[in-house]
Amino acid sequence: MTHPTMESLEASGFEGIIQEGPDVFADYPHPLPCFVHHRDAGGWCERPASMRAYQMNFCEVHGAEVKAGIMAEIYHDAGNVLDDVGPDDSSMNVAAWVHLDEGRRAMARRTVEAEKEQASALVRAYPLNPERVDSETSAHDYSSPANDDPVDIFMAARMHVHRLMRLSWSVGEDWLLEILEEERQAASAQLAFALEIRARQLGQPV
């Protein structure tokens, strides 16, 4: 039996969650539309699809943010799984601890890289639309540290929806995916708006 590596999992789009490449739409004579359509996301996207995630079609711009979000959630959750082993198990073989620690550090590194990619991809995918910005996002003072930073709130919401989508996919509950995708688009657009507004307030790049 061949055991997968991180590289082989990534190359497979995490076992079919992400589908990219020229063969994805080879059987279709005409371009298919991007599935992004939430009002906060600007309504129906008119760009042609270039990739798939959870069997839904996305254009290059929205596909980049979908992919980055999927990967960030997978790596983040993998890190949590490794952390759950916990430092209190004194009976564990020290060699196993070394291996687990290597895995935790690798997942932390991948999570940070994916979240950086995610931020820039979000802002490209969802240009700031003042009419659709959440009121708390607009009113928030980003120069004052607070626990209710809209960036953190919408980041967590987006992460949770990505997790629910992955779990629904893993147990074959595909009917949930389009419903969850609607929520994912809303959280993603609001996160992009919050990232942009925070960056403008603080005079920093996204």
C-alpha positions, -999 to +999 in steps of 0.1 A: +000+000+000+013+034-010+010+061+017+003+096+005+027+125+011+018+161+015+031+167-019+009+140-035-021+152-016-016+187-028-010+175-064-043+156-062-062+186-050-067+169-017-083+139-032-105+158-057-116+187-036-097+211-060-096+203-097-074+224-120-058+221-154-069+219-191-087+186-187-112+199-161-136+213-187-124+193-217-158+177-222-177+210-225-179+227-258-186+261-243-171+280-213-190+275-181-199+304-158-183+311-124-205+301-095-199+332-074-232+351-072-238+364-037-249+400-034-220+409-011-197+394-037-211+417-065-238+394-078-232+369-106-196+367-118-194+370-156-160+354-160-156+319-174-147+291-150-112+278-151-112+254-121-135+235-098-138+232-060-162+207-045-176+202-081-185+239-083-170+261-111-149+292-104-131+317-126-094+323-122-098+352-097-124+336-075-108+302-079-076+315-063-094+327-032-114+295-029-082+274-032-063+295-007-092+292+018-095+254+013-057+249+019-056+273+049-084+254+066-069+220+059-035+230+072-050+247+102-072+217+111-042+194+106-022+214+131-051+212+156-053+174+151-016+171+159-019+195+189-047+173+203-022+146+210-011+170+237+021+174+258+006+156+288+010+121+275+042+113+293+041+077+281+047+086+244+079+075+228+103+105+225+109+097+189+071+100+183+072+134+200+100+146+176+080+134+146+048+151+159+067+183+165+080+183+130+045+179+117+031+207+139+058+231+127+052+220+090+015+226+093+020+260+111+043+271+082+019+259+056-010+277+074+008+310+075+018+307+038-018+299+028-033+327+049-009+352+033-020+340-001-056+341+010-055+377+020-042+390-013-065+367-032-096+378-013-089+415-020-085+408-057-116+386-058-139+410-039-132+447-046-144+470-019-182+478-023-191+505+003-228+497-002-224+461+010-198+466+038-210+454+072-218+484+094-195+472+122-166+469+097-171+505+086-174+518+122-145+499+137-113+517+148-085+494+136-059+515+153-072+504+187-066+468+198-099+450+204-113+415+206-140+422+181-119+431+151-141+424+120-111+408+102-109+382+129-146+377+130-150+371+093-118+351+091-132+327+117-165+325+099-149+318+066-127+291+082-156+274+099-176+273+066-146+258+048-144+232+075-181+223+072-177+220+034-148+197+037-166+175+063-198+174+041-177+164+011-159+137+031-192+120+041-209+124+007-234+150+018-229+169-015-264+186-013-251+208+015-222+222-005-241+248-026-259+260+006-226+264+024-209+280-006-235+308-004-224+315+032-187+311+022-191+338-004-207+362+020-181+357+047-153+359+021-166+392+006-170+407+041-135+396+051-121+412+019-138+444+027-125+444+063-090+436+051-091+465+027-106+490+052-081+480+079-052+484+055-064+519+044-069+530+080-035+518+091-017+528+059-005+493+054-005+468+025-031+441+027 
